[in-house]
Amino acid sequence: MISQTKWAQDQWGLIGVHDPTIVKDQDKYYLFSTDTAVDGKPTAGAQIRVSADLQHWQYLRTALPGVPAVARQWSQASGLWAPEVKKVGTKFLMYYSASTFGSRTSCIGLATADRAAGPWQDQGLVVKTNGQQHGQNAIDANLIADRNGDYWLVYGSFFGGIYIVAIDAKTGFTKVANDEGTQIAQRPSRAQDGAIEGCFIQYQSDQDYYYLFMSYDSLTWSYHVRVARSREITGPYVDFKSNSVIYPEGTDYGQIGTKILGSYQFAEHYPWVAPGHNSIFTDDQQQFMVHHVRDHALQNSSYGFIRKLYWLNNGWPVVSPNFYHPGEQQIQLEQNINEQQTGEIIRWPATSELIPSHQVVINQALLDTLTSYLVVRSYDWELAAWRNYLLGMDKQGSAVWLQLS
């Protein structure tokens, strides 16, 4: 199993990827990620990888030759974090974060290019925060167009929560100079120091909802992804149980947000831990969650992970248990359920510990606990086998993975 996992990592070319996002340019896919290291050597300038199929990636270069001088002077950063890349009009825009661990003296800068591969030109700082003057933290940018075609930048982290600010699509900068925006999500300090970051908004026109994907808790061991939604891009965002993600006093903060991905381990598999800082990529009617994850079996290495994203009839998202394979597809559940058939189930709790699968009998009573579900045929890279999985959500708003075969 470990050799198969290692083979997959080597083939994917995503070792060391952190805080990833994908953009397509002509017939190639480009993955941008935080500066970590490549072949043991630290990078500075935001990493770029390229792929023709979303499975096999090759490191290309950094987008910029290093941390731009104005960003380095403000933040003292030695590398760039969480690049967000979108095509707006004929230009590619890259919003990068510059900071140091645990600091609120941070900034988000903008670089532009005619092609995703570059060359990229730095344009200066869009948002900056000073730990002595600001409650929020200027990192982890996400650019999103609303239903009217107006652009917004989502940003923020542990300190002060998540903010959204209006962006001028022509310049890429805030519509109003020095505008810091409006708070749309926050956790109380007693919740792992207010641990919320790496947020991403996805508008689903068929639902007419904006979905706010949020990463909670510790980056290295308890990271996980939760979701809330709103009719308006500026909020209020609420979870499956209609709880606001701007937590009121006295809220049971551990229960807020609909959890759809966390640390897990299927039987006969090694554990995958701390998945988070996701983006959503759409290509040819398919959607993907792109995030980083760690695997204890390989010295806790971080690497990029790409999963297909699906939408349940109840209006909430679920994700595939496996790394993307082009043969993955949604299928019909067999009409006659064998009462003796068993499967491996993972039911996400609101807490953040690693969840091992356990065996259950697959019957109608089990299906009746779910508010909505679908079935996919997906490729298990670790065991080199195709398997069927039921992906659903129970009546308490817990996401469910059920390995059927």
Buried (B, 14 or more C-beta within 10 A) or exposed (E): EEEBBBEBBEEBBBBBBBBBBBBBBEEBBBBBBBBBEBEEEEBBBBBBBBBEEBBEBEBBBBBBEBBBEBBBEBBBBEBBBBBBBBBBEEBBBBBBBBBEEEBBBBBBBBBBBEBBBBEBEBBEBBBBBEEEEBBBBBBBBBBBBBEEEBBBBBBBBBBBBBBBBBBEBEEBBBBEEEBBBEBBBBBBEEBBBBBBBBBBBBBBEEBEBBBBBBBBBBBEBBBBBBBBBBEEBBBBBBBBEEBBBBBEEEBEBEBBBBBBBBBBBBEEBBBBBBBBBBBBBEEEEBBBBBBBBBBBBBEEBBBBBBBBBBBBEBBBBBBBBBBBBEEBEEEEEEEEBEEEEEBBBBBBEBEBEBBBBEEBEBBEEBBEBBBBBBBBBBBBBBEEEBBBBBBBBBEEBBBBBBBBE
